Amino acid sequence: MKKYLMLAIFSLTLTACTSKQLYQAGQGHERGECINNATSGAEIERCQNAEKKSFEEYEKEREKIINKCQ
């Protein structure tokens, strides 16, 4: 039983995503949704060229908010 538990933990560790990967996946999803919901070429272009926060900027803002709440 212990062997199976260790195997399960090891498998989860290998497939785990980092916060940065999750952030980037979310940004990609948001961009795709924007493009899918666009009704004109101009809206599609706006979606493709939208400025997004870098993960580092996002983390800084997140840390500020967390620190304020403590």
C-alpha positions, 0 to 999 in steps of 0.5 A, a space after each residue: 500500500 505504501 508503494 502505491 501511495 508513493 507512486 501516486 505522489 510521484 505521479 502528481 508531482 511530475 504532472 503539477 503545473 507551476 503558478 507561472 504555467 497556470 497564469 500563462 494558460 489562463 491568459 491564453 484561454 482569455 485571449 482565445 475566448 476574446 477572439 471567439 466572441 469577436 464580431 469583427 476583424 477590428 475586435 479580433 485584432 484588438 484581442 490579438 494585440 491586447 497588452 497583458 500583464 507579465 507574470 512578474 507584474 501579476 505576482 507583485 500585485 498579488 503580493 501587495 494585496 495579500 500583504 494588505 489583508 494580513 
